Amino acid sequence: MLRVLITVVLLAAVAACSSVPPPPPPPPRGTTEPAPPPPRRAFIGDIRTKEFHREGCPDLENVDISYQRLLEDPGEAADEKFAPCKRCRPYEGW
């Protein structure tokens, strides 16, 4: 009997220690959380051809990574004398 009681107490103690804390409560209604920042657009310049592309442009598949240069925006590309790609048209939608 004592053995069963000790086993039950030990199992209860283990269950209490290994329980996962509950998730935090949701914010109260009527409050809004700040919106996440918009995704950052990346432009990539090909230093051999002096063209710049949108990230994901098919023309970049054949450009070695050592010839690619990350550009912040089309203005930086223009300052560096990069011409826009005729295929992905990086100026559109900017």
KEMILUM-431569 format. One record per atom (N, C-alpha, C): x, y negated, z. Coordinates in steps of 0.001 Angstrom, whole numbers, plus 524288, in hexadecimal, padded with zeros to 5 digits. Example, Ala and Ser with C-alpha at 12.3 -4.5 7.8 and 13.67 -1.06 7.14 Angstrom:
<nodes>
833868163A81E78
8300C8119481E78
8339080CE481E78
83232808CA81BA8
835668042481BE4
832647FFE281EBE
</nodes>
This chain:
<nodes>
80332804A180000
800008000080000
803637FB1780000
807587FB0A80352
80ADE7F69580395
80DC67F5EE7FE6E
80F0D7FA3F7FC0C
811C97FA287F713
80E637F79D7F2D6
8096E7F8C17F2AA
805D47F6887EEE4
8053C7F0AF7EFD8
804DD7EF227F4C6
804547E9A67F627
809217E68A7F474
80DC47E8AF7F557
8129F7E6167F3C5
812D37E5927EDCF
8113E7E9937EB07
8113B7E9767E550
80D847E53C7E34B
808ED7E4DD7E597
8051C7E1017E3ED
807267DB827E4F0
809887DAA47E981
80BA57D57F7EAD2
810107D40D7E716
8136C7D7B47E5F2
817C37D6A97E256
815C57D5757DCDA
811EB7D85A7DB09
80FBB7D75C7D5DB
80D297D2017D5A0
80A827D06A7D9C0
8080F7CB497D9E9
80C317C7017D9E2
810737C7CF7DCB5
814A37C3F07DCE2
817457C3677D78D
818397C7BB7D4EE
81AA27C79C7CFBD
817077C4E57CBDF
811FF7C5FF7CC21
80E3F7C38A7C898
80E057BDA77C989
80E4E7BC037CE6D
80E1A7B6717CFAD
813067B3AB7CDCD
817847B6237CE0F
81C757B3B27CC79
81D107B37F7C691
81AE57B73D7C3D9
81BC67B77E7BE38
817707B4E97BB1A
813CA7B25F7BDAE
80F947AFEE7BAC0
811A07AB187B7ED
80F997AA297B355
811297A5BB7B01C
80DEE7A1067B1CB
8105F79C7B7B285
80D53797E87B41E
8097A7965F7AFDB
80510794317B154
8012A792BE7AD66
8031C78E377AA16
8012378DC07A53F
802D17896A7A1DA
800DD784417A40E
8036877FEF7A297
801B477ADD7A492
7FC3F779977A296
7F945776A77A58E
7F3FA775637A3D7
7F41C771BC79F1E
7F008771E679BE1
7EFE876E6579756
7EF3A768C57991F
7F0C976501795D7
7F02E75F8A79764
7EA6175E37797EA
7E91375A8079B47
7E39A7591079BE9
7E14B75712796CC
7DC3B757DA79632
7D99C756077916E
7D9E1750177911C
7DA3C74E3078C66
7DA6A7489378BA1
7DFF27466978B53
7E3D37498A78CD4
7E939747BB78C60
7EB8F74A257877D
7EEF9747577851D
7F18E7495A78070
7F762749847815F
7F9AF74D8277F5A
7FF6274DF277F96
801A174B1B77ADD
806517490C77B5D
808A174662776D8
8094974A2C7724C
8085C7483276DAE
808E074B6D768FF
80E9774CC27681B
80FA0751737662F
81515752CD76501
8171274F5E76094
81C2E74E7876062
81E4D74B3A75C2D
81D6A74DD5756E8
81CD474AD1752C5
81C0C74D2774D9A
820EF7502074BF2
820437541C748B4
824D97570F74700
8289375387743FB
82D8375459744E6
8317B751197426E
832717530A73CE7
8324474F787394A
8335A750E5733E2
83931750AE73301
83B17754717303B
840AB7549472F1B
8417A7540C7293D
845687513D727EB
846F4750AA72280
84C95752877220F
84DBF7552C71DDA
852E67577771D29
855327557F7180D
859DE7537271872
85C8F7517B713D6
860807556A711CF
860DA755DB70CBA
864CA7592070A2E
869407557C708B0
86DBB7562770B45
872027527470A7D
874A07530970525
873B17575E70277
875F2757F96FD3B
872C77550E6F926
86D97755AD6F955
86A3F753456F557
8684A74DEA6F6FF
8690974C816FC04
86725747966FE45
86135747206FDD5
85E7374B926FE5D
858C874BA06FEA0
8573574D137042C
852C874B06705FB
850DA74CBE70B0A
84B7D74F3870A60
84A68752F170DE3
845DA7565870D74
842E675684712A4
83DFC7583171246
83B1375981716FF
83D1F75EB9718FF
83C9D75F8771E18
83E037649572048
83A65768AA71DDC
83C9176CD571BDE
8397F770F37196B
839107707D7138B
83B8976CA87112D
83B5E76C0C70B80
83DED770D4708F2
83B757730D704E7
83DC0777A07024D
8431D7768D6FFE6
84431771B26FE78
84947770766FC27
84DC07712D70014
84C957710170524
850B47719E70912
8527477741709C9
84F7E77AF4707AB
850EB7807E70848
85635781AD705CC
8579877ED4701C5
85C8077FD96FEFF
860F077C44700BC
85FF977904704B5
864017756770694
8668A777B870B70
86B9A7786370B4C
86E6E77A7070FC5
86DD4776BB71469
86D96778ED7190E
86CC7775D071DD2
8711B771C571E95
875C5772E771CA2
87A1F76F3B71D50
8795C76A4671A0B
875DA76A7771632
874CD765E9712F2
86FDA762FF714A0
86D50764D4718C7
868817625A71A96
869A275E8971F00
866BA75A3571F06
867587564572318
861ED754BA7250B
86129754E772A28
85C2C7538572C82
85B8B74D9B72C83
8570C74BD172AB0
855D67463E72A70
850F57452E72DAF
850DF740D273070
84C7D73F80733DE
8479873DFF730D8
8483073AD672CD7
843A2738F1729F6
84550737507247A
8418A7363772106
842F37349571BB5
8462272F8D71B8D
8457372C2E71F72
8488F7276671F9D
84E54728857203D
84F9372C4D72395
8551072DCD7243B
857247302571F2A
853DB7333D71C8A
855847358D71795
856AD7314F71392
8536E72D4171361
85457728FF70FAD
8594E7260771107
85A437253C71621
85F0D72292717C1
863E77259671621
8637C72AC271621
867EE72E19714B6
8681C72F4B70EDE
864C372CB170BD8
8649272D357061F
862DA7329D7044F
85F4F7351F70745
85D0473A117059F
85821738DE70275
8575273BA96FE30
852A273B196FAFF
84E9973F286FCCB
8498873DFD6FC78
84599741C66FE21
8452C746516FA48
8441E74ADA6FC51
8435C74F876F91B
83E5E74EE66F5E9
83E8E750786F107
839F5750066EDAB
8361B7547A6EE98
837D9758966F132
8347575D186F216
8313775C816F715
833B375B2B6FB78
830D675AD57006B
82F0375552701AE
830EF751676FEE5
82F6274BEB6FF7E
82F3374A3670531
833B7749A9707A6
833DF7488F70D43
831A57434C70EDA
830E673FA670B3E
82EAA73A9870CB9
828BD73AE870D6C
8262773E8B70AD4
8207173EE370B1B
81EB77407771095
81AE973DC27129B
818D373F0A717C1
81C1673D1871C3E
81FF873A0271B3D
8234B7381A71F80
820E4733A072201
</nodes>
